[in-house]
Amino acid sequence: MNGGPDQFAVDPATVGAVSKLALDLTIDGWITETFEVGGCVEIGFQAPAAYDTLTQRGDPYNVFPGAVGSTLDCTGLTPANTVCELVTNSRVKLTLATAGTAIQGAIPGLQNPFSTQTLKINSISYKSPAGGGCAKTTADLTNG
């Protein structure tokens, strides 16, 4: 995947606002030629524990507030019918229903941190559907 400063952006970029995380991820052909049907991309942000001093509206700060395991409305993403799920409040998984060479659009529901804090992406990973990579949960990965 190609990297760069314009691959991710938040809109609006206002402190405390619930924003959309804009994505523009493109295959560069080094590992795979396309994002496969049933493949998934996981985007992990700095864990909430690192933001212990932050609160939003009196609650502990989470990058993506909401119930873990819930889905986010990703109807605007391409490829079409991509399913977005909260793996944790700092990790989101995009599962693809259509193959393609790019994932573009926006994921809603990101909570902007205070302006004195930098929102950091810790990891971006693509898992092919082979071997059940996308079906594995965080507990599966922890337990081997």
C-alpha positions in Angstrom: 0.0 0.0 0.0 1.2 3.4 -0.8 1.8 5.8 2.2 1.9 9.5 2.5 0.5 12.4 4.4 -2.8 12.5 2.4 -3.8 8.8 2.9 -5.7 9.7 6.1 -7.5 12.8 7.2 -10.3 13.8 9.6 -13.3 15.9 8.7 -14.1 18.1 10.6 -10.7 18.4 12.3 -12.3 20.3 15.3 -11.2 19.3 18.8 -13.8 17.0 20.4 -15.9 16.7 17.2 -17.1 13.4 16.0 -15.4 13.2 12.6 -15.1 11.1 9.5 -11.8 9.3 8.9 -11.1 9.8 5.2 -9.1 7.0 3.6 -7.3 6.6 0.3 -5.4 3.3 0.4 -3.9 1.9 -2.9 -2.3 -1.4 -3.7 1.3 -1.0 -4.9 1.6 -4.6 -6.3 4.4 -5.6 -4.0 2.5 -8.1 -1.8 -0.8 -8.6 -3.8 -2.3 -7.2 -7.0 -5.8 -6.5 -5.5 -7.6 -6.4 -2.2 -9.5 -9.7 -2.4 -13.2 -10.4 -1.7 -13.4 -11.4 2.0 -10.0 -9.8 2.7 -9.8 -7.1 5.4 -7.8 -4.1 6.4 -7.3 -3.3 10.1 -6.3 0.1 11.2 -5.1 0.4 14.8 -4.7 3.7 16.7 -2.6 4.4 19.8 -4.4 2.5 22.6 -6.8 4.5 24.8 -4.5 3.8 27.9 -2.1 6.3 26.3 -4.8 8.9 26.5 -5.7 8.4 30.2 -5.5 12.1 30.9 -8.1 12.9 28.2 -11.8 13.0 28.7 -14.6 13.9 26.3 -17.8 15.0 27.9 -16.7 13.5 31.3 -16.1 10.0 29.9 -12.7 8.3 29.1 -11.5 9.2 25.7 -11.8 6.5 23.0 -10.7 6.9 19.4 -14.0 5.3 18.2 -16.7 5.5 20.9 -19.2 2.7 20.8 -19.7 -1.0 21.6 -16.8 -3.2 20.6 -18.0 -5.6 17.8 -20.6 -3.1 16.5 -20.6 -2.0 12.9 -20.0 1.5 11.6 -21.9 2.9 8.6 -19.4 2.6 5.8 -21.8 2.9 2.9 -19.7 5.6 1.3 -16.5 3.5 1.0 -15.4 1.9 -2.2 -15.2 -1.0 -2.9 -19.0 -1.1 -2.4 -20.5 -3.1 0.5 -17.4 -2.9 2.7 -18.3 -3.8 6.3 -16.6 -1.7 9.1 -16.5 -3.2 12.6 -15.0 -2.0 15.9 -12.5 -4.6 17.0 -11.7 -2.4 20.0 -12.3 1.3 20.6 -8.9 2.0 19.0 -9.0 -0.5 16.2 -11.4 -0.8 13.2 -11.6 -3.6 10.6 -12.8 -3.2 7.0 -14.0 -6.4 5.4 -14.3 -6.3 1.6 -17.3 -7.7 -0.3 -15.8 -6.6 -3.6 -12.2 -6.9 -4.9 -10.4 -3.8 -5.9 -7.0 -2.0 -6.1 -8.0 0.9 -3.7 -10.1 1.5 -0.6 -11.4 5.1 -0.7 -14.0 7.1 1.2 -14.6 7.8 4.9 -15.4 5.9 8.1 -17.7 7.9 10.4 -17.6 8.0 14.2 -14.0 8.9 15.1 -13.8 11.2 18.1 -11.1 13.9 17.8 -8.7 14.2 20.7 -7.8 17.5 22.4 -5.6 19.7 20.4 -2.6 19.1 22.7 -2.6 15.4 21.8 -1.6 13.8 18.5 -3.8 11.0 17.2 -1.4 8.2 16.2 -1.9 5.3 13.9 0.0 2.3 15.3 -0.7 -0.2 12.5 -2.3 -0.9 9.2 -2.6 -4.5 8.1 -4.2 -6.3 5.3 -5.3 -9.9 5.8 -6.3 -12.1 2.8 -9.3 -14.4 3.3 -7.0 -17.5 2.9 -6.6 -19.3 6.1 -9.4 -17.4 7.8 -7.2 -14.4 8.5 -10.0 -12.0 8.6 -12.2 -14.3 10.6 -9.7 -14.4 13.4 -10.5 -12.3 16.4 -8.2 -10.5 18.7 -8.6 -13.4 21.2 -7.6 -15.9 18.5 -4.5 -13.9 17.8 -3.6 -13.6 21.4 -4.1 -17.3 22.1 -2.1 -18.4 19.1 
